[in-house]
Amino acid sequence: MRLLLAGALLWALPAAAQIADDPILPLGAAQWLAQEASDGDGLFDRPRQVLDIETRGGRASFYARLGELAFRSPLTLGGLAQRSGLSCDTCHSGGHANAGFEVPLISDKPGNVDVTTVVFSHLGEDGLDNPVNIPTLRGVAQTAPYGRDGRAASLRDFVRDVIVTEFEGDEPAPWLLDGLLGYLRQLRSPPLPALDEAAARGAALFARPGQAGPACAACHIPSAGFVDRLAHDVGTGGAYDTPSLRETADTAPYGHDGRIDDLDAAIDHFDSLHGHSFTPAERADLRAYLDAIGQGWGREPVTFADDWRRLGGFLAMLRPGAESASPGTLLFVVKALRRELEFVNQRFAGLPSEQAALIGLAGQLKALTAAMVGDDEPAFMAQLDTLERDFEAVGARLAAIADRSLYDPDRLRAALGNR
């Protein structure tokens, strides 16, 4: 039943040639969104991704870029998730939380998902209907322990558990975990903004104990990223890891199981639990403070230019990778790149010449695979030279016609309306 309902969510966009080794469903992660959440959730815009090293004028390392590619690739996971185009990025778009993720029977509301279900892992099924809220991963390297229940002290152990136990993936190679951790450690929340008068009053209330419980700041310690690295029972049926309050502006619902719909409801819950007895004016000030510290990087439109720039960054990994990375790493990069090309290819549905150019690039990536398997370094480097040159030419060609593709919001909306 669960599989049938999940399958019913598939998009029926105009047919597009498949260029990945194993065909993925149209527009990748789109089929995992409920239909009513489709417009604006990953297809038209997405959370802006910001890496810490880039804010400081540097560039991501090979391993951080490898981790970003692995984070976006269904190849990292296993089972139905991989076969259906689900990746880490589906639920944690740009390292943030995808508040629009919803699948019948495994989501009780948008932003929640039951990860201990046979839909994702036969071995991970626990027989309970227990969705958890999808958290942002920005700043995750500073918020140990991990998991809503704080079950993992190490981020590396937690990532491995998600891949193998929750999503029935193969045991990840050390280089894959190194890459994923390199990427996750680069995810940062934006600097805290200056507080206006109302938010400053809210900060004082945040630090004021209640009559029956501690101050909000006792567990959400501002100087420690708004966490205390401990688990607490806050009246939700068990002890759960203290979440950060950064970037809460667009990550509702709240709580480990998403039972709290919005920030006003969160204030109600903790006011009742800890006896703060906030006046209406105090509630407004506290909300102003939560809004201030909860600001994120915002969203950005999905554009061809951004997608092609990202693809170019991944393609640039191949030359240094040929010098130092393992053959398994390079094979993964090439295969994942073919799937990234597939995402772009779907946006050019109905434009056969442009799709043919993308399929040609995919064929060149496949030729790189053959050279690697044959341990033919001269052939690999010659093919890479050709690929880099053709990538630039195809990019210029596609950019000139992007407004006629499904990168155009009106054309995409019309296509979705015909699904």
C-alpha positions as CSV (number, residue, x, y, z in Angstrom):
1,M,0.0,0.0,0.0
2,R,2.7,2.5,0.9
3,L,4.6,1.8,-2.3
4,L,1.5,2.3,-4.4
5,L,0.7,5.6,-2.8
6,A,4.3,6.8,-3.1
7,G,4.2,5.8,-6.8
8,A,0.9,7.8,-7.3
9,L,2.9,11.0,-6.6
10,L,5.0,10.7,-9.8
11,W,5.1,13.7,-12.1
12,A,4.0,13.2,-15.6
13,L,6.0,16.0,-17.3
14,P,6.6,15.8,-21.1
15,A,8.8,12.9,-22.0
16,A,12.5,13.5,-21.9
17,A,15.4,11.3,-22.9
18,Q,17.1,9.5,-20.0
19,I,20.9,10.0,-19.9
20,A,21.8,8.5,-16.5
21,D,23.1,5.0,-16.3
22,D,20.0,4.0,-14.4
23,P,17.0,6.2,-15.4
24,I,15.6,8.4,-12.7
25,L,12.1,9.8,-12.4
26,P,11.3,13.2,-13.9
27,L,12.9,16.2,-12.2
28,G,14.5,13.9,-9.6
29,A,13.2,14.7,-6.2
30,A,10.0,16.4,-7.4
31,Q,7.9,13.2,-7.2
32,W,8.5,13.1,-3.4
33,L,6.5,16.3,-2.8
34,A,2.8,16.3,-2.3
35,Q,0.9,17.8,-5.2
36,E,-0.4,20.7,-3.1
37,A,3.1,21.6,-2.1
38,S,4.6,21.5,-5.6
39,D,4.6,25.1,-6.6
40,G,7.6,26.7,-5.1
41,D,9.1,23.7,-3.3
42,G,12.3,22.9,-5.1
43,L,11.1,23.3,-8.7
44,F,10.7,27.0,-8.9
45,D,13.0,28.1,-6.0
46,R,15.1,26.5,-3.4
47,P,17.0,27.4,-0.2
48,R,20.2,29.3,-1.0
49,Q,23.2,27.2,-0.3
50,V,26.1,29.0,1.4
51,L,29.4,27.3,2.2
52,D,31.5,28.8,5.0
53,I,34.8,28.7,3.0
54,E,33.1,30.7,0.2
55,T,31.9,33.4,2.6
56,R,35.6,33.9,3.5
57,G,36.8,34.3,-0.1
58,G,38.0,30.7,-0.5
59,R,36.7,27.8,-2.5
60,A,35.5,24.4,-1.5
61,S,38.0,21.6,-1.3
62,F,37.8,18.5,-3.5
63,Y,36.3,16.5,-0.6
64,A,33.7,19.2,0.2
65,R,32.6,19.3,-3.4
66,L,32.6,15.5,-3.6
67,G,30.4,15.6,-0.5
68,E,28.0,18.1,-2.1
69,L,27.7,15.9,-5.2
70,A,27.1,12.8,-3.0
71,F,24.6,14.7,-0.9
72,R,22.7,15.4,-4.2
73,S,23.0,12.0,-5.7
74,P,20.5,9.1,-5.2
75,L,23.6,6.8,-5.6
76,T,24.5,7.5,-2.0
77,L,21.3,5.9,-0.7
78,G,19.8,2.5,-1.4
79,G,16.6,0.6,-1.9
80,L,13.5,2.4,-3.1
81,A,15.0,5.8,-2.3
82,Q,17.8,5.3,-4.8
83,R,15.6,3.8,-7.5
84,S,13.1,6.7,-7.2
85,G,15.6,9.5,-7.3
86,L,15.6,10.4,-3.6
87,S,18.8,11.9,-2.2
88,C,19.9,13.6,1.0
89,D,19.2,16.9,-0.7
90,T,15.6,16.0,-1.3
91,C,14.8,16.4,2.4
92,H,17.7,18.8,3.2
93,S,17.6,21.1,0.2
94,G,20.9,23.0,0.0
95,G,21.7,21.6,3.5
96,H,18.5,23.2,4.9
97,A,15.2,21.7,5.8
98,N,12.6,20.9,3.0
99,A,9.4,21.9,4.8
100,G,7.4,20.9,1.7
101,F,8.4,17.2,1.8
102,E,5.3,15.0,2.2
103,V,4.4,11.5,1.2
104,P,1.1,9.8,2.2
105,L,1.4,7.3,5.1
106,I,5.0,8.2,6.0
107,S,4.3,11.9,6.6
108,D,1.6,13.2,8.9
109,K,2.2,16.8,7.7
110,P,4.6,18.6,5.4
111,G,8.1,18.6,6.8
112,N,7.8,15.3,8.6
113,V,8.8,11.8,7.5
114,D,8.9,8.4,9.1
115,V,12.4,7.1,8.3
116,T,11.9,3.8,10.1
117,T,9.6,2.3,7.5
118,V,9.7,-0.4,4.9
119,V,9.4,2.2,2.2
120,F,13.0,3.1,2.8
121,S,14.4,0.0,4.5
122,H,13.1,-3.5,5.1
123,L,15.6,-3.9,8.0
124,G,14.9,-0.5,9.5
125,E,11.1,-0.9,9.7
126,D,10.0,-0.6,13.4
127,G,6.3,-1.2,13.0
128,L,5.4,2.2,14.4
129,D,3.9,5.3,12.8
130,N,6.4,7.7,14.1
131,P,7.4,10.5,11.7
132,V,10.1,12.9,12.8
133,N,10.6,16.5,11.7
134,I,13.2,17.2,9.0
135,P,15.9,19.5,10.5
136,T,18.2,21.9,8.9
137,L,21.8,20.7,8.7
138,R,23.3,24.2,8.7
139,G,25.7,24.4,11.6
140,V,25.3,20.7,12.2
141,A,29.0,20.2,12.9
142,Q,28.6,22.3,16.0
143,T,25.5,20.7,17.4
144,A,26.4,17.1,18.5
145,P,24.9,14.7,19.5
146,Y,23.0,13.7,16.4
147,G,19.5,12.3,15.7
148,R,16.4,13.7,17.2
149,D,17.0,11.4,20.2
150,G,20.7,12.3,20.3
151,R,21.7,8.7,19.7
152,A,25.0,9.4,17.9
153,A,27.9,11.3,19.4
154,S,29.8,11.4,16.1
155,L,28.6,13.0,12.9
156,R,30.4,10.4,10.9
157,D,28.6,7.6,12.8
158,F,25.3,9.3,12.3
159,V,25.8,9.8,8.5
160,R,26.8,6.2,8.2
161,D,23.7,5.0,10.1
162,V,21.4,7.1,8.0
163,I,22.8,5.6,4.8
164,V,22.9,2.0,5.9
165,T,20.1,1.6,8.4
166,E,17.5,4.2,7.4
167,F,17.9,4.0,3.7
168,E,19.2,0.5,3.1
169,G,22.4,1.7,1.3
170,D,25.6,-0.1,0.9
171,E,28.4,0.3,3.5
172,P,29.8,3.7,2.5
173,A,33.5,3.8,1.5
174,P,35.7,6.0,3.7
175,W,36.2,8.5,0.9
176,L,32.4,8.9,0.6
177,L,32.0,9.6,4.3
178,D,35.0,12.0,4.2
179,G,33.3,13.9,1.4
180,L,29.9,14.1,3.1
181,L,31.5,15.3,6.3
182,G,33.6,17.8,4.4
183,Y,30.4,19.2,2.9
184,L,28.3,19.2,6.1
185,R,31.1,20.9,8.0
186,Q,30.9,23.8,5.5
187,L,27.2,24.4,6.0
188,R,26.7,27.5,8.2
189,S,23.9,29.7,9.3
190,P,24.1,33.4,8.5
191,P,25.6,35.8,11.1
192,L,23.1,36.9,13.7
193,P,21.5,40.2,12.9
194,A,21.5,43.3,15.0
195,L,18.5,43.4,17.3
196,D,15.9,46.1,17.2
197,E,14.3,47.3,20.4
198,A,11.5,44.7,20.4
199,A,13.9,41.9,19.7
200,A,16.3,43.1,22.4
201,R,13.5,43.1,24.9
202,G,12.7,39.6,23.7
203,A,16.3,38.5,24.3
204,A,15.9,39.5,28.0
205,L,12.7,37.5,28.2
206,F,14.4,34.6,26.5
207,A,16.9,34.6,29.5
208,R,14.2,35.0,32.2
209,P,13.3,31.7,34.1
210,G,9.7,30.7,34.4
211,Q,8.0,30.0,37.7
212,A,7.9,26.2,37.0
213,G,11.0,25.8,34.7
214,P,14.2,27.2,33.4
215,A,14.7,30.1,31.0
216,C,14.7,29.3,27.3
217,A,18.3,30.3,27.2
218,A,19.2,27.7,29.8
219,C,18.9,25.0,27.1
220,H,19.1,27.1,23.9
221,I,22.4,28.8,24.9
222,P,22.9,31.8,22.6
223,S,26.7,31.7,22.9
224,A,26.7,27.9,22.0
225,G,24.6,28.1,18.8
226,F,21.4,27.9,20.8
227,V,22.0,24.3,22.0
228,D,23.3,22.7,25.2
229,R,24.1,19.3,23.6
230,L,21.8,17.6,26.1
231,A,18.4,15.8,25.8
232,H,15.3,17.0,27.7
233,D,11.7,15.9,28.1
234,V,9.7,19.0,27.2
235,G,6.3,17.4,27.5
236,T,6.4,15.6,24.2
237,G,6.7,12.0,25.4
238,G,10.4,11.5,25.9
239,A,13.9,13.1,26.2
240,Y,15.1,14.6,22.9
241,D,18.1,16.5,21.8
242,T,18.0,20.2,22.1
243,P,17.6,21.7,18.6
244,S,19.2,24.9,17.5
245,L,16.9,27.9,17.0
246,R,18.9,29.2,14.1
247,E,17.0,29.4,10.7
248,T,13.6,28.5,12.2
249,A,12.0,31.2,10.0
250,D,11.2,28.7,7.3
251,T,11.5,25.3,8.9
252,A,8.1,24.9,10.6
253,P,6.7,22.7,12.1
254,Y,8.8,22.3,15.2
255,G,9.6,19.7,17.9
256,H,11.2,16.4,17.3
257,D,8.0,15.1,15.7
258,G,6.8,18.4,14.2
259,R,3.8,18.6,16.5
260,I,4.2,22.3,17.1
261,D,2.9,24.1,14.0
262,D,4.5,27.5,14.3
263,L,6.5,29.8,16.6
264,D,3.4,31.2,18.3
265,A,2.4,27.7,19.2
266,A,5.9,27.1,20.5
267,I,5.7,30.1,22.8
268,D,2.3,28.8,24.0
269,H,3.7,25.3,24.7
270,F,6.7,26.5,26.8
271,D,4.8,29.2,28.5
272,S,2.4,26.6,29.7
273,L,5.1,24.1,30.6
274,H,7.5,26.4,32.4
275,G,5.1,29.1,33.8
276,H,6.5,32.2,32.1
277,S,3.2,34.0,32.2
278,F,4.1,36.2,29.2
279,T,1.8,39.2,28.7
280,P,0.7,39.9,25.1
281,A,3.3,42.6,24.7
282,E,6.0,40.2,26.0
283,R,4.9,37.5,23.7
284,A,5.3,39.9,20.8
285,D,8.8,40.9,21.9
286,L,9.8,37.2,22.3
287,R,8.5,36.4,18.9
288,A,10.5,39.4,17.5
289,Y,13.6,37.9,19.0
290,L,12.9,34.4,17.7
291,D,12.2,35.9,14.2
292,A,15.6,37.7,14.4
293,I,17.7,34.7,15.4
294,G,15.8,32.5,13.1
295,Q,16.6,34.4,9.9
296,G,18.2,32.2,7.2
297,W,20.0,32.7,3.9
298,G,16.7,32.9,2.1
299,R,15.7,31.2,-1.1
300,E,16.8,31.7,-4.7
301,P,15.1,30.9,-8.0
302,V,16.1,27.7,-9.9
303,T,17.9,28.9,-13.0
304,F,19.9,27.3,-15.8
305,A,22.9,29.5,-15.0
306,D,23.1,28.3,-11.4
307,D,22.6,24.7,-12.3
308,W,25.3,24.9,-15.1
309,R,27.7,26.6,-12.7
310,R,27.2,23.9,-10.2
311,L,27.8,21.2,-12.8
312,G,31.0,23.0,-13.9
313,G,32.2,22.9,-10.3
314,F,31.6,19.1,-10.2
315,L,33.2,18.6,-13.6
316,A,36.3,20.5,-12.3
317,M,36.9,17.7,-9.8
318,L,37.9,15.3,-12.4
319,R,41.3,16.7,-13.3
320,P,42.7,16.9,-9.8
321,G,40.9,13.7,-9.0
322,A,42.7,11.9,-11.7
323,E,46.0,12.8,-10.0
324,S,45.1,11.9,-6.4
325,A,41.7,10.3,-5.9
326,S,41.0,6.6,-6.0
327,P,39.4,4.9,-9.1
328,G,36.3,4.3,-7.0
329,T,36.0,7.9,-6.2
330,L,36.3,9.0,-9.8
331,L,33.8,6.4,-11.0
332,F,31.3,7.7,-8.5
333,V,31.9,11.3,-9.6
334,V,31.4,10.4,-13.2
335,K,28.2,8.4,-12.6
336,A,26.8,11.1,-10.3
337,L,27.6,13.8,-12.9
338,R,25.5,11.9,-15.5
339,R,22.6,12.1,-13.1
340,E,23.2,15.8,-12.6
341,L,23.0,16.2,-16.4
342,E,19.7,14.3,-16.3
343,F,18.2,17.0,-14.0
344,V,19.2,19.7,-16.6
345,N,18.0,17.4,-19.4
346,Q,14.5,17.2,-17.9
347,R,14.3,21.0,-18.0
348,F,14.8,21.0,-21.8
349,A,11.9,18.6,-22.4
350,G,10.4,19.2,-25.8
351,L,13.7,20.7,-27.2
352,P,15.3,17.6,-28.9
353,S,18.4,19.3,-30.3
354,E,19.3,20.7,-26.9
355,Q,18.6,17.3,-25.2
356,A,20.8,15.7,-27.8
357,A,23.7,18.0,-26.9
358,L,23.3,17.0,-23.2
359,I,23.1,13.3,-24.1
360,G,26.4,13.9,-26.1
361,L,28.0,15.1,-22.9
362,A,26.7,12.1,-21.0
363,G,28.2,9.9,-23.6
364,Q,31.6,11.6,-23.1
365,L,31.3,10.9,-19.4
366,K,30.7,7.3,-20.2
367,A,33.8,7.2,-22.3
368,L,35.7,8.6,-19.3
369,T,34.4,5.6,-17.4
370,A,35.7,3.2,-20.0
371,A,39.1,4.8,-19.9
372,M,39.2,4.5,-16.1
373,V,38.1,0.9,-16.2
374,G,40.8,0.2,-18.8
375,D,43.4,2.1,-16.8
376,D,44.2,4.1,-19.9
377,E,45.4,7.5,-18.5
378,P,46.2,9.1,-21.9
379,A,42.8,8.3,-23.2
380,F,41.2,9.6,-20.0
381,M,43.0,12.9,-20.2
382,A,42.3,13.3,-23.9
383,Q,38.7,12.6,-23.4
384,L,38.6,15.0,-20.4
385,D,40.1,17.8,-22.6
386,T,37.3,17.3,-25.1
387,L,34.6,17.1,-22.5
388,E,35.7,20.4,-20.9
389,R,35.7,22.1,-24.2
390,D,32.3,20.8,-25.2
391,F,30.9,21.6,-21.8
392,E,31.6,25.2,-22.4
393,A,30.1,25.2,-25.9
394,V,27.0,23.3,-24.9
395,G,26.5,25.7,-21.9
396,A,26.6,28.7,-24.1
397,R,24.1,27.1,-26.5
398,L,21.7,26.2,-23.7
399,A,21.9,29.6,-22.0
400,A,20.8,31.2,-25.2
401,I,17.6,29.1,-25.3
402,A,16.9,28.7,-21.5
403,D,13.9,31.0,-21.6
404,R,12.2,28.4,-23.9
405,S,12.9,25.6,-21.5
406,L,11.2,24.5,-18.3
407,Y,13.6,26.8,-16.4
408,D,11.1,29.4,-17.4
409,P,8.6,29.4,-14.4
410,D,5.5,30.0,-16.6
411,R,6.4,27.1,-19.0
412,L,7.2,24.8,-16.0
413,R,3.9,25.8,-14.3
414,A,2.0,25.0,-17.6
415,A,3.8,21.6,-17.9
416,L,2.9,20.7,-14.3
417,G,-0.7,21.7,-14.9
418,N,-0.8,19.1,-17.7
419,R,0.6,16.3,-15.5
